[in-house]
Amino acid sequence: MQNITDNIYYVGVNDRNKSLFEGLWPLPYGVSYNSYLIDDEKTVLIDTVEVDFFTQYMEHIREVIGDRPVDYLVINHMEPDHSGSIALIKKYYPDIQIVGNKKTFQMMEGFYGITDDTLEVKNGDTLPLGCLTLSFVLTPMVHWPETMVTLATNAQHPSSTTLFSGDAFGCFGALNGGIIDAQINCDTFWPEMERYYSNIVGKYGTPVQNALKKLAGIKLDYICATHGPVWHEHIQKVIAIYDRLSKYETEPGLVICYGTMYGNTERAAEVIARAASEAGVKNIVVHNVSKTHHSYIIRDVFRYRGLIVGAPTYNTALYHGMDVLLSELAGKDIKNHLLGWFGSYGWASKAVSEIQRWNDERLHFEAVGQPVEIKQSLTPETKAQCEALGRAMAERLKE
C-alpha cells in the first residue's frame, strides 16, 4: 500500500514468478498488477489484480480502510490479470457495485457469471464520491473492445486530475520498492514500455490516437496504469512515446533478422550489416530469429524504419522461425517501413519467393534493393549482391 494523493492509494502487487506474460512475452524484470483504492465519502477500487495474488491484495486494501466496506469497483479493462479477482471481491464485499460499460458487463458474465449489482456508465458520465468525482471516457480497442479510462478530479483543485488508464501507458517490469516514477530509476522501464506497446497494443494505433485526442487538453497530475510505475514526473514523455508508436513513426535505423541452420545465411546477414554501416547507417540491430525472442525484434522493428530479413528454404518452404516472425509482424499492421530480403537454399529455392509473398499479401512495406538468392553458400557474386542490398537500404534511409 502506498499513498499517491490525499485520497488515492496504490494497492497493487508484483509478480516475479511468471516467465511469460500471456504465455507469450518474456518477463526478465517481472510485472506488476496495479490496482488503486480511493478513500473518500465513498470507497472505490479501480481494477483488481490477478487472482493468484488475492490474499496479498486483500491485505493491502484492509491496510487502508480496515473492515469498512468498498462501495464501488470500477473495471477499466476485463483482461483477467486485472479482472480476475472480481468474484472473490464480491464475496468479501457483497454489496459492492461494479462500474463499467455495456461491453464490460457482457464480458464479466462470460468470464465470471456475474450479472448483478452493476452500474453501467457511458462516455462522459460522472460519479461523485465526496471530494473526488470520477468521469469515464470510453477508449474501445485500446486494446480490447470494452476498454475505458477513468478520470478523478477534486472539487477543491479542479485543475488537478488523476488518470486511471488501464493498460494504456503501462509497461513490463515489477516495482522494486517505489511506486511513483519520482521515487525510482526508470531506465529499465522505457525499453520495456516500447516492448509492451509494440507487442500488445501495437496493432491498434488508430484507436490509441483516438483515445489520445479524447484526453488532449486535460492537465494530468498522475497517470495510474495497470502495469508499471505511476507516472508523475515523466507524464509528457510517456504520452509522447505512445503518440509516436501509435503513429508508426520511426527512427532512421535498420533491423536485420535472419534464420540460419549451418551459418551460410548468417554470413550473408553479416555482409549486409557491414555494407549498410559503411554506407552511413549508425543504428543497426541484428537478430537471429531462432535465438532472440520475437518480442524484442518486434520492438526494434517499431523503432527503426528499415528492415532486412533473410532465411533458408526448409522442406520446400520458408524457414519456420522467419515464417512465424513475418506472421507476427503482419498481425501488427505496421506502417511506414522499408523492406529488403535475401534467402538461401541447398537444392530447392523457396525462401526468397515466400518472403516476397508475405510482403505482397500482408506486410505491404516499401521494397528496397534487389533480393539476393544464395545457392548453398556465398560466392563472390552473391556476396557483392548482399553488399549492394545493404547499400541500397542505407541510401533509402538517408533520403
BANUFI-342799 format. One record per residue: residue in three letters; z negated, x negated, y negated of N, C-alpha, C in turn. Coordinates in pm, whole numbers, plus 50000, padded with zeros to 5 digits. Example, Ala and Ser with C-alpha at 12.3 -4.5 7.8 and 13.67 -1.06 7.14 Angstrom:
BEGIN
ALA492204868150569492204877050450492204868050330 SER492924871550225492864863350106492134871049997 
//
This chain:
BEGIN
MET500004991550119500005000050000500004991249876 GLN500844994649778500814987549650501194997149539 ASN500484996249429500765004449313501994999049240 ILE502965007949214504165004149140504025008148995 THR503705020948971503355025648837502045033448850 ASP501625039848741500325046748742500215056848856 ASN501315063848886501235074648985502015071749113 ILE502715060549121503635058049231503175046049312 TYR503125047849444502645037549535503695034749642 TYR503735022149682504555018149796503725019749923 VAL504255027050022503545028950149504455025550268 GLY505445017050245506395013650350505855003350447 VAL506724999150540506334989850646507444979550666 ASN507094968650734508054958250770508334958450918 ASP509564955350953509974953851093510474939551111 ARG509694931351176510084917451203510464915251349 ASN510524926151426510794925051570512224928451607 LYS512824937751534514184942051568515164930751542 SER516044928251638517034917551622518334922751563 LEU518684935451591519934941051540519654954351471 PHE519994955451346519884967951271520994977351317 GLU520634989851348521584999651402522264994651529 GLY521634984951597522234979351717523454970951690 LEU523694967451562524924960651523524704948051440 TRP523814948551341523764938351236522534929551252 PRO522704916151264521564907151283520574908051168 LEU519304906051202518224906551104517444893451107 PRO518024882651056517314869851062516024869750981 TYR515934878350880514734878950795513974892150814 GLY514314899850918513674912750938514244923350844 VAL513544934550834513964945450746512724953550710 SER512724959650593511634968650555512134983050559 TYR511224992150592511485006450580510575011350469 ASN511145014650356510355017550236510135032550219 SER508905036050199508525049650163507595048850043 TYR507565059549966506795059349841505955072049832 LEU504785070749772503845081849758503535083749610 ILE503745096049562503405099649424502085107349428 ASP501095102149355499775108449349499595114449210 ASP499945127249199499895134549072499095147249097 GLU499265157449012498635170249045499135175349179 LYS500375172249208500935174349341501195160649403 THR500975159549532501235146949602502575148049675 VAL503355137149668504715137449720505005124449795 LEU505515125849915506095114549987507595114349960 ILE508135102449934509575100749920510075093150042 ASP510775100250130511285094850255510125090150344 THR510435088050473509415083350567509865069750621 VAL509335066050738509695053350799510095055750945 GLU510625045351007510985046451148509735049951229 VAL509895058651326508755064751394507885054551466 ASP508425043251508507635033151578506485027951492 PHE506595029451360505595023851269504715034751210 PHE504635046251277503955057651216502455055151195 THR501785048851290500345046551275500055038251151 GLN500795027551134500625019051016500965026850889 TYR501995035050897502435043150784501315052650739 MET500675059350836499595068550801498415061150738 GLU498135049050783497065041250722497365038650574 HIS498625035550544498995032950406498855045550319 ILE499265056950374499165069550299497695072850270 ARG496855071650373495445075250356494685065350269 GLU495195053250259494585043650168494705048250023 VAL495735056349995495955061249859495235074549836 ILE495405084049927494925097649900493795102149993 GLY493345093550082492255097450171492655109150259 ASP491785119050265492035130750350492725142150276 ARG493115139950152493785150550078495155153450140 PRO495665165550123496965169050181498125163250100 VAL499285162950161500535159750093501275172750071 ASP501655175349946502285188049913503775188349947 TYR504475177349917505925177149935506355164250007 LEU507425165450083508135153950139509585154950095 VAL510025145550012511415145149966512205136250062 ILE513295141650116514155133950205515475131350133 ASN515675118850090516925115050025518035112050126 HIS517655108350248518645103850345518095106450484 MET518945111850573518485116350703518645106250816 GLU519105094250790519145084550899517725082750955 PRO517615081551089516275081551150515365070151108 ASP515895059151053514975048851004514235053450880 HIS514675064450819514005070050703513435084050728 SER513995090950825513535104650852512775105750984 GLY512655094751058512125095351194510695100251205 SER509925099451098508525103651104508295117851055 ILE509365125251027509195138750972508365147651065 ALA508695148051193508005157051285506515153751294 LEU506165140951296504755137051302504045139951170 ILE504725137551059504125140850928503745155550923 LYS504605164050977504305178450975503085181751061 LYS502835174151165501645176551247500375172851170 TYR500435162251091499275158051014499105166150887 TYR500225170750830500195178650707501005191450732 PRO500405201150802501175212950846501675221650732 ASP501085220750614501525229150503502515222050410 ILE502945210150446503845202550361505185209750348 GLN505755209350229507095214650206508095203050203 ILE509175204550277510185194050284511305197350186 VAL511575187850098512545189749990513825182250026 GLY514935189450020516235183350048517345192750007 ASN518565188750033519695197550002520175204650128 LYS521155213050114521615221350225521995212950347 LYS522715202050323523155193650435521985186050497 THR520955183150417519745176950471519165185550582 PHE519045198450553518355207250647519205210050770 GLN520515209850757521365211150875521115199450970 MET521015187350914520755175650997519325175451051 MET518385180050971516985179951013516775189151134 GLU517465200351134517375209051250517995202351372 GLY519125195651353519785189151465518985177551521 PHE518385169351434517625157751480516245161551534 TYR515535170551465514125172651493513755187251522 GLY514715196451515514435210451543513555217151439 ILE513495211751319512635217051213513455225751119 THR512985237951095513715247251006512805253950904 ASP511465252350917510555259750829509985250950720 ASP509345257350623508665250450512509605241050438 THR510765246250400511755238150330511965243250188 LEU512325233950100512665237249962514015231049933 GLU515035239549924516385234449901516615231849753 VAL517175220149723517505216749584518995214149573 LYS519505216949455520915214249424520985203449317 ASN522175198749291522345188049192521795192349056 GLY520905184348999520315187348869519025195148873 ASP518615200148989517365207648998516175198448970 THR515075204448926513865196848894512665202548970 LEU511625194048983510395198149049509225191948973 PRO508455200048897507315194648821506135191648914 LEU505495180148890504375175948974503065175048896 GLY503125175448763501985173048677502435164248563 CYS502015151648567502525142148467503995139048491 LEU504385138248616505765134748651506575147148684 THR507875146048658508825156248701509925149348781 LEU510235154948895511325149848977512605157348945 SER513715150148940515025156448932515915150449039 PHE516875158249085517635154649204519125153549170 VAL519725142849218521145140249197521795138549333 LEU522735147249366523425146149494524465135049488 THR524435126349589525365114949595526015114649733 PRO526815124749765527385125549900528225113349936 MET528115109350063528865098250121528455084650066 VAL527215083750020526625070649992525395069050082 HIS525585068150205526825066850281526935077550389 TRP526065087750384526155099550470526415111750379 PRO526865122950437527225134450351526045141150281 GLU524825139150333523665146050274522925137650170 THR523355125350146522555116350063522385121549920 MET521195119249868520905122249729519915111849678 VAL519715111449549518695102849489517755111649407 THR516555106349384515525113749312515055105449194 LEU514995111649077514515105248955513145110848920 ALA512235101848883510905105948839510715102048693 THR510435111848609510215109348466508815114048428 ASN508245107248329506915110248281507015116948145 ALA506405128548130506495136048004505935127947887 GLN504945119347914504365111147807505255099247773 HIS506125095547863507045084247842508445088447888 PRO509095097447816510355103147862511485093047879 SER511375081547814512425071447828512215062547951 SER511125064748022510795056548139511105064448266 THR511985058948350512435066048469512375056848590 THR511905062448700511935055548830512965062548917 LEU513835054648978514865059949066514495057149211 PHE514385067649290514255066349435515655067849492 SER516235056749533517685056149552518155057349696 GLY517235059649790517675059949929518225046249970 ASP519295046250048519875033650093520625026149982 ALA520995033049877521695026449767520785015749706 PHE521375004249675520694992649617519704986149714 GLY519844989449843518994983249943519584970349996 CYS518794963550079519274951150141518424948150264 PHE518974939450349518214934550462517114925250414 GLY516094923350498515024913950470513674920850460 ALA512704916250539511344921350526510734916350396 LEU509684923150354508994919650229507774911050263 ASN507794898850215506794888950255505624888450158 GLY504874899350155503704899950068503984908249944 GLY504844903249856505164910449734506124921949761 ILE506084931749677506924943649690507934944449576 ILE507494941849453508344942949335509034929449311 ASP510274929849268511064917549256510404907049167 ALA509634911349067508984901848978507924893549050 GLN507484898049167506424891249240506954881349344 ILE508254881149367508784873749481509994865449441 ASN510324855749524511564848249511512664856249580 CYS513644860449505514674869549557515904862349612 ASP515864848949620517064841449656517654845849789 THR516804848749888517344852750019517904866950019 PHE517494875149921517904889149921519324891249868 TRP519814882549780521134885049720522254884649824 PRO522384874149907523424874650011523194885650113 GLU521914888850139521634899650235521964913250176 MET521874914750043522324927149980523824928849997 GLU524574917949977526034918849992526414921350137 ARG525694915350231526004917950372525634932350409 TYR524524937150358524114951050381525174960650326 TYR525554958450199526534967450138527854967050214 SER528404955350237529764954250291529864960050431 ASN528814958950510528874963750648528454978250664 ILE527574983150580527034996650599527615006650499 VAL527715002550374528185011650270529645009150235 GLY530164997550275531424992450221532615001750224 LYS532705010350325533835019550335533875029550220 TYR532725031750156532585043250065532535038849919 GLY533465030249880533495025449743533645036349639 THR534525046049664534735056849567533495065449551 PRO532815069949659531565077249639530485069249567 VAL530445056049592529465047849520529785047749370 GLN531055046449336531445047049196531085060449134 ASN531285071349206530925084649157529425085549131 ALA528635079749222527185080049205526755071849084 LEU527365060149067527025051748952527345058948821 LYS528435066548819528785073948698527755084848669 LYS527235091348772526225101648752524935095748693 LEU524655083148726523415076848680523595068948552 ALA524845067548508525105059648387524385065848267 GLY523835057248183523155062048063521675064748082 ILE521205064548208519775066548232519085052948232 LYS518075051348148517335038748145516345038548262 LEU516575029348353515755028448473514745017148458 ASP513485020448482512435010148482512245004248622 TYR512405012548722512275008048860513345014748946 ILE513875007149042514705012849148513955010749278 CYS513595021549342512845021249467513785025249579 ALA514385015349642515315017549753514545018649884 THR515235022549990514575024150120514575011350203 HIS515265000950157515194987750220515124977150111 GLY514324966850132514304955750038513314957749925 PRO513344948649825512354949249716512514961549628 VAL511444964749558511514974049445512064966149327 TRP513154971049270513824963649162513264967649026 HIS512934957548948512404959748813513014949748716 GLU512784936848739513364926548652514864925248671 HIS515354927748791516754924948824517614937548835 ILE517214948248769517944960948783519404959448743 GLN519674953048631521064951948586521894943648684 LYS521314933248740522034925148839522334933348964 VAL521374941049009521554949249130522664959549108 ILE522634966348995523674976248967525034969548956 ALA525074957848895526344950548880526914946549016 ILE526064942749110526544939249245527174951349311 TYR526504962749305527054974849367528324979349297 ASP528354977949166529544981649091530724972949132 ARG530504959849140531584950549176532074953049318 LEU531144954249411531554956049551532254969449573 SER531804979849505532424993049525533774994149458 LYS534074984949365535424984249306536324974749384 TYR535774968649488536504958749570537004947149484 GLU536194943549383536534931949302536154919149378 THR536964908849363536784896749441536784884349353 GLU536334873349413536424860349351537634852949406 PRO538164843049333539314835549383538884825349488 GLY538804829849609538434821149721539134825449847 LEU538884818549956539644820450079538704820550199 VAL538854830650283538184831250413539234828650521 ILE538954818950607539834816150721539054819350848 CYS539594828550927538944832751051539874829551167 TYR539304824351272540154821051387539404823951517 GLY540194826751620539694826751757540354815251830 THR539644809651925540224798351998539644797752139 MET540444793652234539984791752372539854776952406 TYR540854769152370540884755052409541024745652289 GLY540904751152168540874742852050542174741751973 ASN543284746452028544564744951958544634753651833 THR544194766151843544204774951725543194770151622 GLU542084764751669541084759351577541654747751496 ARG542414739051560543014727751488543984732651382 ALA544714743251413545624749051313544844754351193 ALA543694760751219542864765851109542384754451020 GLU542034743151080541574731651002542694726150913 VAL543914725950966545054721250887545284730450768 ILE545214743450792545424753250684544344751750577 ALA543094750150621541994748750525542164736250440 ARG542544725150502542734712750427543854714250324 ALA544954720550366546084722150274545704731050156 ALA544954741850183544534750750073543594743449978 SER542714735150032541804727449948542564717449862 GLU543494710349921544284700549846545134707349738 ALA545444720149760546224727549661545344733849553 GLY544024731449559543174735549449542184746649474 VAL542084751749598541104762349626539764755849657 LYS538744758949578537424752949599536564761349694 ASN536664774549682535824783349763536554786849892 ILE536264779449998536884781850129535764783050232 VAL535814793850309534854796150417535644797450546 VAL535274789850649535974790150777535024795550883 HIS535454805750958534624812151060535344812451195 ASN534614809251299535044811651437534584825651475 VAL535524834651504535154848751527534324850651652 SER534304840851740533504841951862532104836251844 LYS531864829251735530554823151712529814829551596 THR530494831951484529854838051368529814853151385 HIS528624859151366528554873651374529464879751268 HIS530184890151306531214895551218530654901151088 SER529374904651085528804909950960528854899550849 TYR528714886850884528794876250784530244874050741 ILE531164875350834532584874050800532994885350706 ILE532584897550738532934909150655532354907450515 ARG531124902450506530544899850373531404890250293 ASP531864879450358532664869650286534044875050250 VAL534594883750334535884889850303535744898850180 PHE534644906050169534404913950048534324905049925 ARG533834892849942533614884249827534884877449778 TYR535704872449871536864864349835538164871749857 ARG539124869349771540364877049772541304872849886 GLY541324860049920542254855150021541684855550161 LEU542524858950257542124859250397543274854150483 ILE542994844350566543974839650664543324840750801 VAL544004847250894543464849251028544424843551132 GLY543864838651240544684833251347543974833951480 ALA544744835851586544144837051720545214834851826 PRO544794831751947545754830552055546124844052115 THR547204843952187547554855252272546654854752395 TYR546164866352437545294866852555545684878752641 ASN546084876252765546534886952854547604895452789 THR548584888852730549714895052660549264904652549 ALA548134901852490547624909752377546944900052280 LEU546304905452176545614897152079544224893452132 TYR543844881152111542524876152147541464886252103 HIS540554889552195539664901052177538834900152050 GLY538214888452025537354887251907538074889951777 MET539354885751769540134888351648540534902951640 ASP540874908751753541244922951755540084931451705 VAL538874928151748537684935551704537464933751555 LEU537574921251506537364918851363538364926551278 LEU539624926451315540634933651237540354948651238 SER539874953651351539494967751357538344970651263 GLU537354961851259536204963751170536634963151024 LEU537494953750990537964952750852538764965150813 ALA539604969950904540384981950875539474993950850 GLY538364994550923537435005650907536685005650776 LYS536724994550702536024993650573536904997950455 ASP538185000450478539095004350369539084994450254 ILE539054981550287539004971150185540324970750110 LYS540254968249980541444968149896541554954749821 ASN542724952549761542944941349669542794927749737 HIS543364926349858543264913849930544634908149964 LEU544644895049984545834887750027545624883550172 LEU546704883750251546574880550393547694871350440 GLY547304860650506548224852250581547764851650725 TRP548654848250817548224847950957549034838051039 PHE548424834251151549044824951244548544828251385 GLY549224823051485548824825751622549384815451717 SER548854815451838549314806051938549474813252071 TYR550194806852161550364812552294550734801452392 GLY550464804252518550824794652622552154797852685 TRP552364810652717553594814452788554164827952747 ALA553404835852668553914848952624553414851552483 SER554304852252386553924853752246553554868152213 LYS552344870152157551934883452116551034883451993 ALA550264872851973549224872951869549794875451730 VAL550844868251694551394869351559551904883451532 SER552604889051626553144902651605552024913051602 GLU550954910751677549844920351677549084919951544 ILE548884908051489548234907151359549084914051252 GLN550374911951258551254918651162551184933851177 ARG551094938451302550984952951324549694958451262 TRP548594950951278547344955251215547514956651064 ASN548204947051003548364947650858549314958850817 ASP550394960650889551364971050855550764985050869 GLU549944987050972549495000551005548125004050949 ARG547244993950931545874997350894545354989950772 LEU545584976950762544954969150656545674970850522 HIS546984969550525547814971050405547454960650298 PHE547134948250340546924937450246548274931550205 GLU548284924650091549494918050048549754905650135 ALA550884905350202551214894050289551604882050205 VAL551084870350244551324857850171551814847250269 GLY552874839950229553354829050312554094833750436 GLN554504824150513555234826850637554294825650756 PRO554164836050840553304834850958553734822951045 VAL552754816651106553014804951190552744808451336 GLU553684805551421553544808151565553584794751639 ILE552544792051715552374779051780552464780851931 LYS553394773951993553524774452138552744762852198 GLN551694766252269550854756852342550004747852251 SER550594739452170549784731052082550584727651957 LEU549874722351858550534718751733551584707851755 THR552704709651687553744699451680553874695251534 PRO554574684551504554784681151362555384692751284 GLU556274700451347556904711751277555904722751248 THR555114726851349554164737851326552994733451238 LYS552644720651244551614715651153552094716951008 ALA553344713250984553904714650849553934729250806 GLN554204738250899554214752650867552794757350831 CYS551774752350902550374755750869550024750750729 GLU550434738650698550184733350564550864741850458 ALA552074746250487552794754750392552084768150373 LEU551514773550481550774786150471549534784450382 GLY548794773450402547624770950318547994769350172 ARG549104762050145549524760150006549994773349944 ALA550704781450022551194794249969550034803249928 MET548964803450010547804811649974547144806049850 ALA547044792749841546424786649724547194790249597 GLU548494789349602549314792449484549164807049445 ARG549114815949545548974830349514547604833249454 LEU546584826549504545254828449449545134823549305 LYS545914813449271545844807749135546664815749034 GLU547524824649080548364832248987547524842148907 
//
